[in-house]
Amino acid sequence: MIYTPEGAFSRYLFLPRNPELVLVDTRVIAMAPVRFLVAGMGDALATWFEADACRQSHSPNQCGGLGTLAGYSLARLCYDTILEYGVTAKTSCEQKVVTPALSHVVEANTLLSGLGFESGGLASAHSIHNGLTRLPGTHDYYHGEKVAIGVLAGLFLADRPSSLIDEVYDFCEAIGLPTTLSGIGIGEASDDDLRLVAEGACADGETIHHEPCRVTLDAVLAAIKTADLVGRKRREETLK
């Protein structure tokens, strides 16, 4: 992704060929700030939901073709892996040690998420992320943290089952991903502010139009506000 000097999303940049080699040292990741790993899981969290949306709507992947069974399967494996090992991987990183769980999540955050989004496609989560960057308050937060909010909003936009919604909120809360707008610096955002976000998410060419449901500005605005309110209510219940 390419951002403006102010921190707003500008455009995607895809190189003409894939890298020859990607090296990932889990020892380096274990010594890095835990927030980096968690934000990576926020980005990876979107992989299956967006690939599944493209599958249902027969929308193109990031290579311009339709996704394959292998691509969709890798996207689902990405989701299953971070849900299974995410908490333990975060604990490992907090202790600055490498465990199998950390290795599994690193694989999900890099390989599975990368192949899953490229082969499966993008949909609402990343479009909502792009819209969120229009608000300066979000600029101090990482890509994956804002994508996590996009995932949560996308669940309501696509009318996902309540059991799945609870599962995703539970996961985000367990590893420390934001579940409210205040978690990405815009807790005081007005309806006009959020309408600006929705306008950015719904811009022509945005991947939110890959969703298998009707996408309108008002529907996206409603989904963002609903996701935020659910996150706040869950947090209030936890504090009781």
RODO-2510 file (C-alpha; in nm, 4 decimals, decimal comma):
residues 240
     n   res          X          Y          Z
     1     m     0,0000     0,0000     0,0000
     2     i     0,1102     0,3542    -0,0744
     3     y     0,0070     0,6290     0,1666
     4     t     0,0078     1,0074     0,1309
     5     p     0,2601     1,2057     0,3393
     6     e    -0,0264     1,2759     0,5806
     7     g    -0,0929     0,9041     0,6340
     8     a    -0,4069     0,8503     0,4253
     9     f    -0,4362     0,5566     0,1874
    10     s    -0,3423     0,6484    -0,1693
    11     r    -0,3185     0,3346    -0,3833
    12     y    -0,2045    -0,0255    -0,4053
    13     l     0,1324    -0,1042    -0,5565
    14     f     0,1899    -0,4458    -0,7086
    15     l     0,5318    -0,5299    -0,8446
    16     p     0,5552    -0,6960    -1,1874
    17     r     0,6902    -1,0156    -1,0332
    18     n     0,6954    -1,1913    -0,6991
    19     p     1,0112    -1,1896    -0,4855
    20     e     1,2545    -1,4723    -0,5480
    21     l     1,2931    -1,5429    -0,1771
    22     v     1,1322    -1,4388     0,1517
    23     l     1,3271    -1,5038     0,4706
    24     v     1,1546    -1,4767     0,8083
    25     d     1,3554    -1,5225     1,1277
    26     t     1,1230    -1,6113     1,4144
    27     r     1,3944    -1,5207     1,6653
    28     v     1,3885    -1,1630     1,5379
    29     i     1,0089    -1,1558     1,5559
    30     a     1,0154    -1,2928     1,9121
    31     m     1,2406    -1,0024     2,0143
    32     a     1,0310    -0,7378     1,8380
    33     p     0,7457    -0,5427     2,0013
    34     v     0,4456    -0,7660     2,0650
    35     r     0,2184    -0,5096     1,9032
    36     f     0,3780    -0,5865     1,5662
    37     l     0,2781    -0,9528     1,5889
    38     v    -0,0741    -0,8675     1,7029
    39     a    -0,1205    -0,6154     1,4229
    40     g    -0,0041    -0,8832     1,1796
    41     m    -0,2801    -1,1077     1,3080
    42     g    -0,5269    -0,8243     1,2534
    43     d    -0,4307    -0,8124     0,8877
    44     a    -0,4335    -1,1920     0,8596
    45     l    -0,7789    -1,2007     1,0206
    46     a    -0,9235    -1,0423     0,7072
    47     t    -0,7833    -1,3022     0,4680
    48     w    -1,0531    -1,5662     0,4825
    49     f    -1,3477    -1,3269     0,5114
    50     e    -1,2387    -1,1336     0,2056
    51     a    -1,1513    -1,4432     0,0026
    52     d    -1,4855    -1,5973     0,0952
    53     a    -1,6669    -1,2813    -0,0142
    54     c    -1,4906    -1,2967    -0,3503
    55     r    -1,5750    -1,6654    -0,3806
    56     q    -1,9434    -1,6022    -0,3190
    57     s    -1,9635    -1,3070    -0,5585
    58     h    -1,7312    -1,4549    -0,8229
    59     s    -1,5120    -1,1457    -0,7942
    60     p    -1,1519    -1,1371    -0,9153
    61     n    -0,8522    -1,1919    -0,6946
    62     q    -0,5540    -0,9565    -0,6818
    63     c    -0,4055    -1,1209    -0,9907
    64     g    -0,7124    -1,0466    -1,1999
    65     g    -0,8471    -1,4022    -1,2162
    66     l    -1,0862    -1,6068    -1,0095
    67     g    -0,9665    -1,7736    -0,6930
    68     t    -0,8827    -2,1409    -0,6863
    69     l    -0,9749    -2,4102    -0,4366
    70     a    -0,6159    -2,4025    -0,3136
    71     g    -0,6241    -2,0263    -0,2623
    72     y    -0,9511    -2,0364    -0,0707
    73     s    -0,8256    -2,3274     0,1391
    74     l    -0,5087    -2,1384     0,2332
    75     a    -0,7189    -1,8366     0,3286
    76     r    -0,9309    -2,0538     0,5580
    77     l    -0,6206    -2,2186     0,7051
    78     c    -0,4895    -1,8701     0,7831
    79     y    -0,8017    -1,7936     0,9869
    80     d    -0,8033    -2,1291     1,1654
    81     t    -0,4333    -2,0997     1,2509
    82     i    -0,4457    -1,7588     1,4152
    83     l    -0,7567    -1,8523     1,6115
    84     e    -0,5934    -2,1721     1,7362
    85     y    -0,2463    -2,0382     1,8139
    86     g    -0,2805    -1,6595     1,8387
    87     v    -0,2990    -1,6251     2,2167
    88     t    -0,0083    -1,8606     2,2783
    89     a     0,1964    -1,6934     2,0057
    90     k     0,1430    -1,3555     2,1692
    91     t     0,2488    -1,4997     2,5055
    92     s     0,5633    -1,6401     2,3449
    93     c     0,6454    -1,3013     2,1994
    94     e     0,5868    -1,1362     2,5368
    95     q     0,8447    -1,3764     2,6801
    96     k     1,0740    -1,3197     2,3782
    97     v     1,0931    -1,6911     2,3031
    98     v     1,0175    -1,8994     1,9959
    99     t     0,7558    -2,1720     2,0348
   100     p     0,5723    -2,3819     1,7754
   101     a     0,2678    -2,1577     1,8241
   102     l     0,4709    -1,8481     1,7367
   103     s     0,6064    -2,0207     1,4271
   104     h     0,2543    -2,1184     1,3207
   105     v     0,1287    -1,7612     1,3547
   106     v     0,4286    -1,6182     1,1719
   107     e     0,3492    -1,8588     0,8886
   108     a    -0,0140    -1,7453     0,8919
   109     n     0,0715    -1,3744     0,9081
   110     t     0,3142    -1,3925     0,6184
   111     l     0,2756    -1,6924     0,3894
   112     l    -0,0884    -1,7919     0,4349
   113     s    -0,2205    -1,4361     0,4513
   114     g    -0,0086    -1,3301     0,1548
   115     l    -0,1099    -1,6216    -0,0653
   116     g    -0,4668    -1,6072     0,0608
   117     f    -0,5303    -1,2438    -0,0231
   118     e    -0,3439    -1,2526    -0,3528
   119     s    -0,5104    -1,5726    -0,4696
   120     g    -0,8477    -1,5249    -0,3007
   121     g    -0,9029    -1,1505    -0,3283
   122     l    -0,9898    -0,8514    -0,1122
   123     a    -1,3310    -0,7198    -0,0074
   124     s    -1,4728    -0,4940     0,2653
   125     a    -1,2129    -0,5139     0,5429
   126     h    -0,9351    -0,3443     0,3488
   127     s    -1,1695    -0,0922     0,1881
   128     i    -1,2924     0,0138     0,5317
   129     h    -0,9295     0,0359     0,6442
   130     n    -0,8633     0,2668     0,3505
   131     g    -1,1590     0,4828     0,4458
   132     l    -1,0464     0,4993     0,8086
   133     t    -0,7142     0,6490     0,7046
   134     r    -0,9044     0,9594     0,5958
   135     l    -0,9320     1,0516     0,9636
   136     p    -0,6018     1,1835     1,1059
   137     g    -0,6730     1,0266     1,4442
   138     t    -0,6056     0,6821     1,2989
   139     h    -0,2594     0,7614     1,1654
   140     d    -0,0772     0,6516     1,4812
   141     y    -0,2261     0,3028     1,4518
   142     y    -0,0963     0,0125     1,2482
   143     h    -0,2451    -0,1218     0,9281
   144     g    -0,3566    -0,4486     1,0890
   145     e    -0,5231    -0,2695     1,3783
   146     k    -0,7403    -0,0708     1,1387
   147     v    -0,8045    -0,3774     0,9233
   148     a    -0,9398    -0,5536     1,2343
   149     i    -1,2035    -0,2821     1,2661
   150     g    -1,2759    -0,3321     0,8966
   151     v    -1,3251    -0,7039     0,9570
   152     l    -1,5692    -0,6422     1,2411
   153     a    -1,7678    -0,3880     1,0412
   154     g    -1,7668    -0,6222     0,7430
   155     l    -1,9291    -0,8961     0,9511
   156     f    -2,2338    -0,6759     1,0016
   157     l    -2,2337    -0,5485     0,6441
   158     a    -2,2428    -0,9058     0,5127
   159     d    -2,4986    -1,0225     0,7722
   160     r    -2,2720    -1,2936     0,9128
   161     p    -2,4129    -1,5276     1,1820
   162     s    -2,4037    -1,4020     1,5401
   163     s    -2,1989    -1,7037     1,6481
   164     l    -1,9251    -1,6095     1,4011
   165     i    -1,9391    -1,2457     1,5082
   166     d    -1,8927    -1,3485     1,8716
   167     e    -1,6004    -1,5723     1,7728
   168     v    -1,4191    -1,2864     1,6013
   169     y    -1,4799    -1,0411     1,8858
   170     d    -1,3601    -1,3027     2,1359
   171     f    -1,0401    -1,3499     1,9368
   172     c    -0,9696    -0,9784     1,8994
   173     e    -1,0239    -0,9199     2,2695
   174     a    -0,8047    -1,2166     2,3635
   175     i    -0,5000    -1,0922     2,1728
   176     g    -0,5548    -0,7182     2,2146
   177     l    -0,6775    -0,6104     1,8726
   178     p    -0,9038    -0,3031     1,8789
   179     t    -1,2776    -0,3667     1,8750
   180     t    -1,3949    -0,0055     1,9035
   181     l    -1,3255     0,3172     1,7205
   182     s    -1,1577     0,4531     2,0323
   183     g    -0,9093     0,1678     1,9935
   184     i    -0,7831     0,3300     1,6742
   185     g    -0,7936     0,6891     1,7974
   186     i    -1,1332     0,8067     1,6727
   187     g    -1,3669     0,7378     1,9607
   188     e    -1,5082     1,0893     1,9314
   189     a    -1,5685     1,0682     1,5556
   190     s    -1,8919     1,2342     1,4451
   191     d    -2,1411     1,0933     1,1979
   192     d    -1,9953     1,3315     0,9410
   193     d    -1,6485     1,1911     1,0098
   194     l    -1,7703     0,8342     0,9718
   195     r    -1,9577     0,9241     0,6552
   196     l    -1,6238     1,0415     0,5166
   197     v    -1,4825     0,6995     0,6075
   198     a    -1,7720     0,5231     0,4363
   199     e    -1,7311     0,7389     0,1260
   200     g    -1,3668     0,6361     0,1043
   201     a    -1,4535     0,2703     0,1557
   202     c    -1,7173     0,2823    -0,1182
   203     a    -1,5108     0,4735    -0,3733
   204     d    -1,5101     0,3479    -0,7306
   205     g    -1,2633     0,0640    -0,7711
   206     e    -1,2582    -0,0264    -0,4020
   207     t    -1,2705    -0,3964    -0,3235
   208     i    -1,5703    -0,3566    -0,0931
   209     h    -1,7749    -0,4003    -0,4105
   210     h    -1,6582    -0,7630    -0,4137
   211     e    -1,8935    -0,8352    -0,1259
   212     p    -2,1858    -1,0640    -0,2193
   213     c    -2,4332    -0,8171    -0,0701
   214     r    -2,5610    -0,4748    -0,1730
   215     v    -2,3042    -0,2129    -0,0728
   216     t    -2,4160     0,1433    -0,0124
   217     l    -2,2658     0,4323     0,1787
   218     d    -2,5434     0,4164     0,4388
   219     a    -2,4993     0,0407     0,4822
   220     v    -2,1255     0,0787     0,5424
   221     l    -2,1808     0,3647     0,7852
   222     a    -2,4337     0,1522     0,9752
   223     a    -2,1942    -0,1431     0,9865
   224     i    -1,9099     0,0687     1,1264
   225     k    -2,1303     0,2237     1,3937
   226     t    -2,2788    -0,1132     1,4884
   227     a    -1,9373    -0,2779     1,5163
   228     d    -1,8168     0,0025     1,7412
   229     l    -2,1225    -0,0128     1,9675
   230     v    -2,0994    -0,3899     2,0029
   231     g    -1,7321    -0,3561     2,0938
   232     r    -1,8096    -0,0917     2,3550
   233     k    -2,0933    -0,2935     2,5085
   234     r    -1,8750    -0,6034     2,5319
   235     r    -1,6014    -0,4036     2,7010
   236     e    -1,8507    -0,2585     2,9483
   237     e    -1,9739    -0,6078     3,0326
   238     t    -1,6170    -0,7221     3,0929
   239     l    -1,5518    -0,4321     3,3318
   240     k    -1,8584    -0,5059     3,5449
***
